[in-house]
Amino acid sequence: MDIVATKLLLAQYAYLKNLGAGAIVMYDNSGYTSEDHIVFMAKDGAISCKVGTFENVTVSGTLNGVKGTFTELTCVSGGSSAMGFTGDRLSLWSADMLQNGTKDGRGLRFYASDVWVRGSFGANQRNTAVVKGSTITYYPKGTSNSGVQISLTAYTSSSGNTYYKVPCYPPSSAGDASGFPVDLLVFSINSSTTYRYVLEMVDTHRMMVVNANDSYNNVRVYANGREVSFDGGALAEVVQVPASWMISSPASNVLGRGLMISGTRDNDWT
């Protein structure tokens, strides 16, 4: 074995069977040898690589990543595939999807455009909003926390009555309640004044509506041009039907166009 001792080795290519080195530094092809142009470095027991292709790599221990892409990724638990990303789908074969913890003083949210549930479905709470006359308060953090209150816009009907539009899918101006689909709408009006409302709902949206003041029969909801009375203590389910499906279809200027209301149930407790 020949031994070459040198402080600096310059070569276009060097083929080494065994290499022992305190540090290895590789630069990009810019010709610069500053720190900004280092693409690979092995030094002080750590390896840093900015550019490269790795095939059939096995990682032992913890893998920390900032950004990356996968054509396919499979997670293994107990020796069998539990979940994976393949193509355009995330599949769970033998794993539960679990969310725990809080953010901004509320539970963690799951945002989705469409959710198809093929098994049982349940909810501990319902998305709730409370109307008090000319204001509505949404509770995106649950009813045990403070809500988001906005003022309702007043309009005048062709018969001269004042009514308010109730956004049941709040706009961006509602802040943290923006896009909050209301499941339960409660009217809690501590006044004998009669209030009229148009419920602004997306087609096929359904919702439970309650008049939570048993003392006054003062809530009116427009449904296809008619005023439907929600007496004190009454509740009913409402659903927004695409008006074009209705025979005959209500005119486009009819208040509460497409809103269908089930039979109300009066719960007297006073």
C-alpha positions, 0 to 999 in steps of 0.5 A, a space after each residue: 500500500 502506497 501512502 501519500 501525505 499532503 495538506 491539500 489534494 486537488 483532483 478532477 476525480 479521485 477514486 478512494 476505496 477507504 477514506 478517513 477524514 475529519 471533515 468533508 465539504 462539497 460546494 456547488 458548481 458555481 466556483 465559489 467556496 463560501 458557506 452559502 455554496 456548500 451543498 454537502 458537509 460532514 463535520 463534527 459528527 453531523 451530516 448536512 446535505 442541501 441537494 441530492 437523490 436518495 433511493 431505498 433509504 432506511 431511517 432509524 430514529 426520528 426524522 425531522 422535516 420542514 417540507 417535502 413530497 411523497 408519491 406514496 407513503 405508508 405508515 406501519 403499526 404492529 407489522 401491518 399497514 395502518 394508514 397511507 397516502 397513495 395517489 390522491 387519497 389518504 386511507 386509514 386501514 386499521 387506525 383511528 383519526 384522533 384530534 385532542 387539544 385546544 387552539 385559541 381557547 377552543 377545541 381543534 376543528 376539522 375543515 372539509 368541503 364534503 364529508 360522507 359518513 358510511 357508519 354511525 355519526 354523532 356530535 357532542 354539541 351543535 353549532 348554535 346561534 342566539 337571536 335577541 331582537 336585532 342581534 345574533 350571537 354565534 358560538 363557534 367555541 361552544 356555548 360555554 364560551 363567549 360568542 361572536 355578536 353581529 347586528 342584523 340588517 333591517 329591511 321593509 316588506 311590501 306590506 310595510 313590516 320591518 324584518 331582519 335577515 339572519 345569516 345562517 352561514 355567516 360571512 367573513 365579517 363575522 370573524 371567528 364565526 365566518 363560515 359557521 353553519 348553524 344547526 340550532 337557532 334560538 330566539 331569546 327575545 325578552 320583549 313583547 315586540 313582534 320580530 320578523 325574520 328571513 333565514 338566509 340558508 344554503 340550499 339543502 341546509 336544515 336547522 332546528 329553530 326554537 323560541 326560547 321565551 315561553 311568555 311571548 308569541 312574537 317570532 315570525 319567520 317567512 316561508 315562501 311569502 307567508 309569516 309562520 309564527 313561532 309561539 313561545 316555547 315552540 320549536 320546529 325543523 326548517 330546511 332550505 329546498 332549492 326553489 326550482 324543485 318546488 311545484 309551483 316554484 315561488 317567485 324570486 322576490 318572495 320572502 323566505 323562498 324555498 324554506 320549508 317548516 315542519 310542524 311546530 311543537 309548543 313546549 309550555 313551561 310557564 
